Amino acid sequence: MKKRRPKIQENQLSEGEHHLIEYIRHETKKRNVNNVTRTNAYLAYYQRFPEIHWAFLGHMVSRNGGWNMTDLKGSLLTRILSSEEQKEFFSFLERGNWLIFQDIYPQLLLYEESIKRNTNLFHLLPWFHVSFFMSVIWNYFYRKRDRYLLTTALIINEQSYLEKRVIQNPYYQSTVLETLQFKLQEFLDLNQIIFPFIDSKETKIIGQTIHKFASLHERILLGKRLYQLLFDPKHCVSIYQWANLQPHTGSRKDFWPHLFNDVDESVPGSSYQKRIKDCRIRKNAPKLYSPILKYAWEDMEQNEAEKGDWYSDWNVIDYLKKDMSKESGDIYHEYCKTLEKIEFSILAKEAILPKKS
C-alpha cells in the first residue's frame, strides 16, 4: 500500500466539506441508537446502492446480533445466566454493534455523496477516523467497482477495528470472554449466524457457526464464508425477499413463529420442562419466549470510540484473495441440536441447584 497521506487541515476544508462532515456525523448518530435502527439503516442503504454488497451482509449479520441480544432475556438463557451476566453480555454485544456502525456508516454515506455529486470525496475519510486501509480500498473501488474486493476489505476492516476495542479490551476479557459462561456458549455452539429465506411459502435457514469467536483470523474467514453464502444465486433473492417482507424486531419470532413467541407463555416461577424436538414445540408445551428488542433492553449510551488505526501489517491483504471453495450453509439440524443442548443444560442445572423458596 502507498505511504500514508496526512489528513487535510481543518482550514483547508471548503465550507461545503464542513457541512458534509457535520451532516454525516448527524446522520450516523441518529441511526446509531440501537440494534434495530442500525439494522434498518443497512437495509435501506442496500436498497439505494445494491452494488455495496456489505450493506446487505451487515444487515443480515446485525439481525443476528439483535437475536443474540434478546436471547439473553428469553426462555433459555435466563435460566443459565444471572441478571448481571445477562447485562455484561448485552453490553459486549451492543458495544460491538455500535462501534461497527459508527465506523462503517460514514464510509457508506461518503460513497453515496460521491455518487450524487459525481466526485470522489474519500479524502474526507480521515475526519471520521477511518483506517488508511479503507481509504486505499474506497479510492480503488470508486474507479474499478470491484464489489468482491470492497466487501472483503470491509469484513477485514470491521473485524480488525473491533479487535482492540472490544475483543482485546481488558473489561470484556474479564467479564465476558474469559468467563465460564462464554466458554459454555462456545461449547453449545451458540455463535451461529443464520440467514432465513422463503422457500415454497415456508421460512427456512442457512448459515455458519464460529467456534473461536475471540480469534480475529476465524472471524474474518467467517465473514468471507457468510458473504459467499449470502450472495450465492441459489439463495440471495429469497433471503432479500424475506428481509424486505419481515421487519426486524429483535425477536426470533421474526423467522420462526411456530417455535418462538414475543409473549411469554410460560407459568411464572415454574421449573423448566423439555419442550423442543427437531425445532418443533412438543404438544401442549409453551413456545420459547423471544422478546422484541425494545422490551428486552433499554437504549444504551456509548462512550466515544477509541482512536487509533488498526492497520499496521500489510500481510492482511492476503485475506483479499478469493476463496473458490463452496459452503453448503446447511445449519438447520445443527441449530435445532443447539436448542436441545441448551435445554439439557437447563434441566441439569435445575436438578443440581436447590429451588429458591
HELIX and SHEET records of a PDB file:
HELIX    1   1 GLU A   10  GLN A   12  5                                   3    
HELIX    2   2 GLU A   15  ARG A   31  1                                  17    
HELIX    3   3 ASN A   35  ARG A   48  1                                  14    
HELIX    4   4 HIS A   53  ASP A   71  1                                  19    
HELIX    5   5 LEU A   77  ARG A   79  5                                   3    
HELIX    6   6 SER A   83  ARG A  117  1                                  35    
HELIX    7   7 PHE A  122  PHE A  128  5                                   7    
HELIX    8   8 PHE A  132  LYS A  144  1                                  13    
HELIX    9   9 ARG A  147  LEU A  162  1                                  16    
HELIX   10  10 GLU A  163  ILE A  167  3                                   5    
HELIX   11  11 PRO A  170  TYR A  172  1                                   3    
HELIX   12  12 GLN A  173  LEU A  177  3                                   5    
HELIX   13  13 LEU A  180  PHE A  187  1                                   8    
HELIX   14  14 LEU A  216  LEU A  230  1                                  15    
HELIX   15  15 CYS A  236  LEU A  245  1                                  10    
HELIX   16  16 ARG A  252  ASP A  254  5                                   3    
HELIX   17  17 LEU A  293  ALA A  296  1                                   4    
HELIX   18  18 TRP A  314  LEU A  320  5                                   7    
HELIX   19  19 TYR A  332  ILE A  352  1                                  21    
SHEET    1   A 2 GLN A 192  ASP A 199  0                                        
SHEET    2   A 2 GLU A 202  THR A 209 -1                                        
SHEET    1   B 2 PHE A 260  ASN A 261  0                                        
SHEET    2   B 2 LEU A 288  TYR A 289  1                                        
SHEET    1   C 2 ILE A 276  LYS A 277  0                                        
SHEET    2   C 2 ARG A 280  ILE A 281 -1                                        
END                                                                             
